[in-house]
């Protein structure tokens, strides 16, 4: 399953990595993108629910807070309520699969 891995740094910088292999990105790719062990969370990105991977040890490693990933998670989980979302530290990698095209 081809797609794009959107990496959002704590300073808001975004980069995109194309993924052309079958299936979503593997652990090694995701770990390299976030700089360590990965934790999967759900976010709302471009109006759709997506998987996002963050550094599981971001606070322990004293990585900078990533307010954009926090807001994307709040948009998914809280959906307008006053529910508080934890802060995520370090880069976040959002998996955006290519749309499936049906042909006749």
C-alpha positions as CSV (number, residue, x, y, z in Angstrom):
1,X,0.0,0.0,0.0
2,X,1.7,3.2,-1.2
3,X,1.4,6.4,0.6
4,X,3.1,9.3,2.3
5,X,4.7,9.6,5.7
6,X,4.2,13.2,6.9
7,X,6.8,14.0,9.6
8,X,6.0,17.1,11.8
9,X,8.9,18.4,13.9
10,X,8.3,20.3,17.2
11,X,9.0,23.6,15.4
12,X,6.2,22.9,12.9
13,X,8.4,21.9,10.0
14,X,6.8,19.3,7.8
15,X,8.6,16.9,5.5
16,X,7.1,14.1,3.4
17,X,8.6,10.7,2.6
18,X,7.0,8.5,-0.1
19,X,6.4,4.9,0.7
20,X,6.0,2.6,-2.3
21,X,6.3,-0.8,-0.7
22,X,3.4,-3.1,0.1
23,X,1.8,-2.4,3.4
24,X,2.3,0.6,5.7
25,X,5.8,1.7,6.8
26,X,7.7,-0.8,8.9
27,X,8.9,-0.3,12.4
28,X,12.4,0.6,11.3
29,X,11.1,3.4,9.1
30,X,8.8,4.8,11.8
31,X,11.4,4.5,14.5
32,X,13.9,6.5,12.4
33,X,11.3,9.1,11.7
34,X,10.5,9.8,15.4
35,X,14.0,9.1,16.8
36,X,13.3,6.1,19.0
37,X,10.6,3.7,20.2
38,X,7.3,4.4,18.7
39,X,3.8,4.8,20.1
40,X,0.7,4.9,17.9
41,X,-1.9,7.5,18.5
42,X,-4.9,8.7,16.4
43,X,-5.0,12.2,14.9
44,X,-7.3,14.1,12.6
45,X,-5.2,15.2,9.7
46,X,-6.6,17.0,6.6
47,X,-10.1,16.1,7.8
48,X,-9.5,12.4,8.1
49,X,-8.7,10.0,11.0
50,X,-5.1,8.9,10.6
51,X,-2.4,6.9,12.5
52,X,0.3,9.0,13.9
53,X,3.5,7.7,15.5
54,X,5.4,9.6,18.2
55,X,8.5,8.9,20.3
56,X,7.4,6.8,23.3
57,X,10.2,8.2,25.4
58,X,9.9,11.8,24.2
59,X,9.5,13.2,27.8
60,X,12.2,10.9,29.2
61,X,14.7,12.1,26.5
62,X,13.7,15.7,27.1
63,X,12.6,16.3,23.5
64,X,10.8,19.5,22.7
65,X,7.0,19.5,23.0
66,X,5.2,19.1,19.7
67,X,2.1,21.4,20.0
68,X,0.9,20.6,16.4
69,X,0.7,16.9,17.0
70,X,-1.1,17.6,20.3
71,X,-3.6,19.7,18.5
72,X,-4.2,17.1,15.8
73,X,-4.7,14.5,18.6
74,X,-7.1,16.8,20.4
75,X,-9.1,17.3,17.2
76,X,-9.5,13.5,16.9
77,X,-10.0,12.5,20.5
78,X,-11.8,15.5,22.1
79,X,-13.9,16.6,19.1
80,X,-14.6,20.0,20.6
81,X,-15.0,19.0,24.2
82,X,-12.8,20.3,27.1
83,X,-11.1,17.0,27.4
84,X,-7.3,17.5,27.9
85,X,-4.8,15.7,25.7
86,X,-1.3,15.0,26.9
87,X,1.6,16.8,25.3
88,X,3.7,14.8,22.9
89,X,7.5,15.4,22.6
90,X,9.7,15.1,19.5
91,X,8.6,14.6,15.9
92,X,5.4,12.9,14.9
93,X,4.9,10.8,11.8
94,X,1.5,10.6,10.2
95,X,0.7,7.8,7.8
96,X,-1.4,9.0,4.8
97,X,-2.1,6.0,2.4
98,X,-2.9,6.8,-1.2
99,X,-6.6,6.7,-2.1
100,X,-7.9,3.5,-3.5
101,X,-8.9,3.9,-7.1
102,X,-11.7,1.6,-8.3
103,X,-11.7,0.7,-12.0
104,X,-14.2,-1.1,-14.1
